[in-house]
Amino acid sequence: MKFERLSAELCKVHPFVEEIRAVVKSKKAAKTHARYEVSVEVYTPKDRYAFAATGYNLAAVFDSMGPKMKRLLSSKRSKVTSSRGASPRKRQD
């Protein structure tokens, strides 16, 4: 439910999103609770973005990923390098 709401919100804000996938892995940390590893991939026409988070509460993990995904998808690209954060001084061999 949380993931469906998050993906609908992302598609509404960023209409260029083509596909969103989430993989949830659970590992037994103790007999009473599990530790969840969530990895989300967002596919756009030009790029693929990957996000990951871990925690003991699955709903809280998805809640923490939402703002991070929105922020990174809406950040502007550098006009000099046309990429995110790459330095124009570094040589691309």
Sequence and secondary structure as in RCSB ss.txt:
>XXXX:A:sequence
MKFERLSAELCKVHPFVEEIRAVVKSKKAAKTHARYEVSVEVYTPKDRYAFAATGYNLAAVFDSMGPKMKRLLSS
KRSKVTSSRGASPRKRQD
>XXXX:A:secstr
 HHHHHHHHHHHH TT  EEEEEEEEEESSSS EEEEEEEEEE SS EEEEEEEES HHHHHHHHHHHHHHHHHS
   TTTSSSS  TTS   
